[in-house]
Amino acid sequence: MTVASDNFDLLTRIRQHLPKGRDLTMIIIKGHLLVEERLHGLVANAVRDDSRLADARLTFFQSLCLCEAICGSSWDECWRFARRLNEVRNRLAHRLDHGDLNELVDSILSAYDATAPSPSSSTERARWLKNAIMIVCGLLEGLRVGQKHSKVEMEEAWRSRRGITKRCNGPARHGAFW
């Protein structure tokens, strides 16, 4: 599992990998990978030792389910979008006849915001899809960073309550959460 590093710049990552053109298939594939990276980062921050997750080989869907359980339903539009993005990406990857791509993209967009109008052109559709991917990646990254800070604060509070002044990298003692 690839997890974002602490000095990981999401905007740079998006600029490097999200296609600049209107190729909806590539936008879906690359956007799926960017969202998956964020999901894996969220899961990694939720556990004490993320190196133990490597053998789990978590799929996009498994990571999504874990993130939903970790973060709760306050982010339902984000989870719906990610779920539909995954379904459409899998459909493109595993079916020769995947259906009308414009309708599939519209279904991804409406998973995030059912009240939004349908895009009026292929250029608008591609731009809206890229914008939605960037918004969801930003939300997930914000959750990851907030979770990381909470994790550090909980660990520091636990150590201070027990009079531990030095941080150690050894095994957890005395039932530490983080």
N, C-alpha and C positions, 0 to 999 in steps of 0.2 A: 504494500500500500504506500503510495506516495503522499506525503503530508507536507504542507507548506511550512517553510521555516519562519522563524520570528521576524526576519527582515524581508519577508516576502512582500513584493509590491504587486498587488492585485491589478492595478491599472496597467502596469507594464506587461503583466501576463496576458491581460485581455488584448492589449494592442498587438502583442506578438502573435497571438493564436486565433483570435476571432477574425474570420475573413472580412475583407473590406468591400467585397463585391456583393452581388445579389444571389449567389448560388445558395439556395435554401438548404440543400442537402449538406453542404459543407458547414453552413452556419449551425445546423442542428447537430452535426457530429462534433464539431469543435466546441460548441456551447455545452453540449452534454459532458464533454471531458472537463471543461472549466467548472461546471456545477459539481461534478463528481469529486473533483479535487477539493472543493470547499466542504462538501459533505464529509469526506474522509478527514479533513482537518478538524471539523467539529467533533467527530467521534474520537479522534486521537486526543483532543483536549479534555474529553470527558472521563478518560481513564487514567489511572496512576502511571502505568507503564505501557505506552503506545507501541513499543517494540514487540510486544506480545501479540499485537494484532496482525502482524505480517503473515503468519501462518493461516489466519482466518480467511484471507483472500476475499474480503467483503465485496459484494457486488454493489452497483449503484443502488439497486432497490433495497438491499439489506442495510446499507448505510443510511438511506433515506428513512427507513422505518426506525432505525436507532435514533436518528436526529429528531424525528417527530416525537419519540418517547422522551428524549432528553430535554427538548425545548418546549414541548407542549403545543396546544392547538392555537395559540395566539398568532401563529405564522401560517395558518391554513392556506392562504393564497400562494405562499411560497412552496408549500408541500404539494399542492395541487399542480402548480406549474411544473415542478421537478418531476412529479409522477407522470404527467402527460408528456413531457419532453422525453423521458425514458421510454415510454410506450411507443412514441413516434420514432425515436431513434432505433429501437429494436425492430420495428416494422420495416424501416428502410434497410436495416442490416440483414434481415432474415427472410425477406419476401421479394421476389422478383417483381410482382405486381402489387405495389404498396398502396395504390389509390392516388387520388388527386393530391398532389403535394401542397397546393394552396389551401385546400380544405384542412389538411393535416396541420399546417402551420396556424391557420385560424383557430383550430381546436386547442393548440398549445396556448395561444394568446388569450382565448376566452377562459381557459383554466385559471389564468391569473386574474383576469378581470372580465367577468361575464357581461358587464354593462358597456364595455368599449365597442365602438362600431367596427365593422370589418374594414380592413385596409382597402383602399381604392385602386392600388396599383402594386405591381411586383416590387417596385423600388420601396414603396411605403411598407409593404409586408416584411421585406428583408430588414428595413431599418427598425421597425417595431419589434421584430423578433430579437434582433441584436440588443436593442434597448432593454427588453424584458430580461434577457440573459444577464446583462450587466447589472440590472437592479437586483435580481435574485442572488447573483454572486456577491454583490455588495451587502445584502441582508445577511447572507450566510457568513460572510467574513466578519461582519459586525458581531454576530452571535458568537463566533469563534473567539474573537479578541475579548469580548466581554466575559465569556466563559473562562478564558485563560486568566484574566485578571482576578476573577472571583476565586479561581482555583489557587492562585498564589496567595491571595488574602486569607483564604481558609487555612492554608498550610502554615502561614506565618502566625495566625491566631492560635492554631493548635500548638505550635512550638512555643509561643510565648506563655500560654497557659501552663505548660509543663516545664518552664524555665530552661528551654533549650535555646541557646543563643547562636549556635553554629548549624548551618544547613549541611546535611550529609547526603551523599548519593547512595548510601547503603540501603539495606532492606528497611521497610517501614517497621516502626516499633510502636507498641502501645495502642494499636488499633487506629493508626492515622488514616484519615480518609484520602488525603492527597499526598 
